[in-house]
Amino acid sequence: MALVPLRPGRAASRLLPLLCGGARSKGASLGPGAPGRLSQRRYKKDVLPSPDGPAPCVSITEIRQYLRAQDIPFHDGYSCLHTPSLFTGDRGDQPLSANAPFTLFIDKTTGSFLCTATLAEGTWQDFQANVEMRLRGISPIPPARSEEMEEEMRQAREDARCIWERALPLWELLDEKETKETKALFGISQVTNATLKRFGVRYLRTARSLVFPWFSPQDATLKGLKLVRVEKNGGTITYVEETLPRFDSYLNLFGLPLIGRRDTELVLTGWELDALALHQAAGVASLALPRGTSCLPPTLLPYLEQFKRITLWLGEDLRSWEAAKLFARKLSLKRCSLVRPGNLQPRPLEALNQGLNVTKILRSALLASHKSIVSFRQLREEVFGELVNTEQVSGVKWTRFPELNKLLKGHRRGELTIFTG
């Protein structure tokens, strides 16, 4: 099952008054309201994002040439260039010291930057403008958000704090039966209270939702949160997610505050509950992407630079597998390994619930090969994967050519179908 973002939800105007002290009816739920505060996504099958993003405004060669011309020390990372920050330390027209911490990261693909020390971020043009200001003896100023965006983020943090204070750890619920039923509902009966406590997971009884916090890596303050609830439709279970702030501004790597500076290996997942299962079952450093398999925001790449080996275990279907290969290209193929979905290799939470050897599955992860080299083994695995998952790889069905649907299984992205006679 792939994780895909839906349109922003409209639950904030009705949900927050109820959670922050108002009364709530028995049948109330996260429902429609005013846009822009909470956003929602559901676990459902959908197409993968296109790997082709907007054309970069600057090449990596131009970035390196500019840094050398300005006497800015740097070194190459996996997906970013590392430099001393313009926004910390000495001001003035003195060159940046090579002895200063390299806390500013420049994306090799887009040129955008992020300073992990001050959380200042901006485009390549913003970076150049701040370099010019420093050369003129003017203290660089981090690019500012618009007043409207700043107010929205401030309000989102306040709303998140309100919800967070009302949420309780699962093991602190008064009724032990309720605790067991709640864990069973979310499929986390095997996840221990110690694991939930370590990751700071709470439960919001009024909304029947698990609450996952987003803490700032700079000062550990609460920046936002994600709520996950379960919807049942007959025999089908759907997980629905709500975020504060909205999804396009929710850039959390769940579990990041638990990562130590000396950690060099990481397992990257597409779901917060999978990160819990991985840590408990294998004792490995694990993080969850904020939007699952739908995208890997470039703003998060600097926080993944310290790892020499990254294993991507995103899900249990072919779309998760394809997304993992796309993300590996962003993260640098030479340090990435991929867990191929299969009956004996489900998503981490399912592996924990089924009693599978999670450590063994991680050891069997395939190295992400070079983009220009394809082995026969890889081709064989790809064909086999499509043969056993025909419905997942089927394309858009033709209405005028029903017989072709039986042969070609529809029209798929990236394929060219030629009719001749």
N, C-alpha and C positions, 0 to 999 in steps of 0.2 A: 504494500500500500504506500503510495507516495504522499508526501506532505505538500500541499499547495496553498498559497495565500488566496483568500477570497477578498471581496470588496470590504472596505472598512465597516465594522459593525456599528450599531447605533444604540448601544446599551447604556452608555454612560449616564444620560439624563435621568433614567429611571432606576438604574442599579445603584449608583453611588449614594443617593439620599437614603435608600433602604439600608445600605451597608454601613453608613456613617451615622446611624442613630435613629432612622425612621422606622416605622412599622412595616411589616412585610406579611402579605397574605400567604397562606399555605401553598397555593398553586403558583406563586410568582416565580419567574425564571429570568435568565439573561435574555432580554428581548429588545425590540427596536426602540430607538429614541433619537437623540441628536447625534450627528456624525462627528468623526474626527477625534474622539477620545479613546474609545475601545475599538479594536479591530478583531476580526474573527477569521478563522480558517477551519476547514474540516479535512479529515483524512479521507481522501477519495482519489480515484484514478484520474490522472490528467496528463497532458503532454508535458514533456520536459522543456525547461527554458532553453532558448537558443544560445549556443556557446558564443555566438558572435555579438559582442556588445557594441557600444558606440565606438567610432574610430578614435584612437588615442590622439590627443592634441600635441604630443611630444614623444619622440623616440627615446629609448634608453641611451643611445649614443649621444644624443643632444643633452640629456640630463647629466651624463658623466662629464662631457666637455664643459658644461656650464659650471659644475661644481669645481672642476680643476681650475678654470679661469678665475673663479672667485676665491681660490685657496681655501675651500671648505673640505676638510678631511672626510673621507667616507670609506666604507667597505661594502662589498657585495653580500647580500643575504640571499635567501631562497627566492623570495618574491618581492623584496624591497631593498632599497639602498639605505644604509644606516649612517646617520650623521649626528654631530652634536646639535642640541636644540638651539634655535634662535631665540627662544622665549625664556631661557633660564641662564643663570650665570652672569658674566660681565656684559655690560652694554658698551656701546661706542663703536669706533671704527677699527678696533683691534680684530685680527682674524680669529676665527673659532679655534679653540685649543683641541689638539688631537687627544689630550689627556682627559677631556671632559667626557661624561657619560654619553654614549651614542643613543639618545632617546627619541630622536626624530626619524621617522621612517617615510621614505618616498617610494610610492608604488611604481614598479618598473614598467607597468603597462599603461597607466593613466597619468602618472606624474603627480597625482594627489598625495598629500602628506598628512601625517598624524604624529603629534608629539605625545608620547605616553606619559610624560612627566606633568604636563599642563593640560592635556586633552585638547590642545589647539589643533585644528585641522583646516584644510582648505585645498584649493586647486594648485596646479603648478604655477599659474600666474600669480596667485596669492603668495606662494613661496618666493618667487622672484622679486615681488614688490617688497616683501619684508627684508630680503637680502639688501636691496637698494637702500632701504631706510636705515639699516644698520651701518652701511658704508658711509652714510651722511651723518652718522652720530646720533640718529634718532632711534629710540627704543622700538623694536618691532612690536606690532599690535596684532594679536590673533584675529583672524577674520571673524566678524561678528554675525550672529544670526539676526534675522529681522525681529522687530519688536513683537510681531504677532507670533512668530515661532517660539521666541523666548517665553512669552506668556503661556503658550500652549504647553511647553515642556515643564514650566513651573507648576501649572495646574495639574498636569499628569503626575508629577512627583508627589504633589499634595494628596491627590486622589489615591495614589498607590499606597502612601503612608497610612491613609485612613483605612483602606482595606486590609493592609498588612497587620495593623494593630488589632483588628477584629478577628483575624484568622488565628487558629490554634494548631499546635502540633497534634498529629493524629493520636499519639499515645496519651494525650491529656484530655481526650474526650471522656465524659463522665461514664458513658455506657460502653463496656468492653465489647458487647455484641455489636454496637454501632461501628466501632473501630474495625472489627473483623469484616463486617458487611461492606464497609467503605473500601477497605483494601481489596476485597474480592471483586468489587465493582470495577475498580481500575486495574485489576490484574496484577496487583503488587503484594499478594499475600506472602510471597517469599522474600520480599524486601524488608529488612529488619528496621526497627526503630532507630538503631544507631546510625544506619545509612541515611535515613530520612533526616535525622538530626544534623548529621555532618553537612548535608547539602542545604539545610535550612528550609525544607519543604513543610508547608503548613496546609491546613484544611479549612475552607470557609463553609461552615455548616449552612448558612442561609442560602448560599448559591450552589451548594453541593459540588464544590469545585476544589481541586488541588491548586495550591498557590506556589509558584516558583519565583523566587526573588531575583532581581537584577541589581547587584551591588556595584558601585563605582570601583574600578581597580585602583583609583588614585587615593580615595579616602574612605572607602567601604561604606559610603552613604547609599541609601536606597534610591535608585534612579527609576525603577519601574518594576513591573511584575507581569507574570503570565498566569492566567487562570485556565484550567483544563477541566471540563465536565464531560459526562457520558450521556449520550442520548440513545435510547433503545427504540428501534422500529421493527417490531416483530422479532425475528431472530438475529437482526443486524444491529451491531453496536458501532456507534460513531463517536469519535472524540472531537469535541469542539473547543477551540482555543480562543481566548480573549486576551488582549495585551493592553498595557498602559506603559508608555504612550502607544500610539497607533503603530501598525505593523511596519510601515516604511520608515519609522523612527526608532523601532525596537531593535537594537543592535547588540543584544546580549549574547555572550558565550557562557551558557549556564555551567557553573562549576569553576569558572576562572579564578575566583579568590582562593581556591584550594590548591592551585598549581604553585609549586615551589620553583625557585630560580634555578635549581639544579636538575629539574626534570627535563629529560631530553627525548623521552618517548611519550606519545599521546595516541589515544583512540578518539576519533572524531565521529560523533553520532548525529542522527537527525531528529532525536527526540529526548527530552529530559529524563523520562523514565528509563530509557536505554542507558543513559550515562550512569544512573544509579545502579542498574543491574551490573554493568561492567565493573564499576569500582568494587562492588560487593563480591562478585564472583571471581574476579581476577586480580583485584588490588592494583589496577593500573590507573594512571591519570587519564581522565575522560572528560570531554566537553561536548555540549549539545549545541548545534547551530540554531539560531533564532527562528529560521523559516524552513527548517527541514531540508528536503532535497530541492526546494524551488530555487534557491540561490545561495551563494556564499558572498556576502557583502564585502567589497574591497577594504572597507574601514576596519574589518576584523583581522586582516592579514598580518599587521604588525604584532599582534598578540600571539601569533603562531610561529614567529620567526625563531624562537629559541629551541624548537624541537628538531632534532636530527632525523627522527623517524616518526611518521604519522600514518596510522592505520585508519582507513575510512570504512566504517561499518554503518551504513546509512539506513538500511532497511532490508526488506525480504522479497522485493520484486525487481523486475528488469529495469524499471524506471529509476529505482534507487541505484542500481548498478551503473547505469549510464550517467547518472548525476555524479557518482563517485569518480568516474573517469574524467569528467569535465572539471571537477574540483581539484583533482590531482594535477591537472595541467596548470591550474592557478597556483598551487602550492609548491610546484616543482616536482616533476616525475621521479627524480632520482631519490627522493626521501619518502615517497608514498607507497603504501601497500593497500590492497583492496580485498575485502572479504566478499567473495562471490555468494549471492543468495542461492539457497537450495533447501531441500527438505531437511538436511542435517545441519544447515547453517541458517536458521531463521534470524530475526532481529534479536538483539541482546536480551531484552526482557523475556521473550518467548524461550530463548535458550536457557535462561535461569529457571523459568517455571517448569521446563521439561527436564531439568536436571542434566543438561548437556555440559560437556567440558568446555567452558568458555575459553580457557587458556589454550587448549588444543586448537580451537577454531581460529584464534588470533595467530597462532604459529603457522597455520596453513594459508594465511593471507598471501595473495599473489602480488608480486612486485609490479608497480605501474611501469610499463615498458616505455621506451622512447617512442615519441609520436611518429617517427619515420621508420620504425622497425616493427614488423608484425611476424610472429612465429606461427608455424603450422598448429602448434598446440593451442595458441590463442584463437585462431580461426576455428578450430574444431570445437572449442568451448563455446564460442559465440554462436555457431550454428546449432549446437546441441541445446543451448539455452533458448534459442528461438523456437526450436521444434517442440520443446516441452512446455513452452509458454506462448502458444500461438495466439491466444486471445489478447494477451498483453501487448503483443507486437503488431497486432492488426491495425490497419490504417482506417481512413474514412471510406466507408462503403459507397460504391457507385449505385445510383438508382437506375441508370440507363443500361448498365452492363452487369446484370446479376450473375452471369456465368463467370465473368472475370473475378468477381468476389471470391468464388470457390478456388480459383487458381492463385490469385495474387494477394488475397486477404485484404483488399482495399488499397487505397493510395496513401503511402507513408511519406513523411517529410524527408527530403533529401533524395528521393527516388524520381527517376524520369521514366514515364511509361510512353512508348511509341506505338501507335497503331498503324499498320501498313497492310497492303493487300494488292 
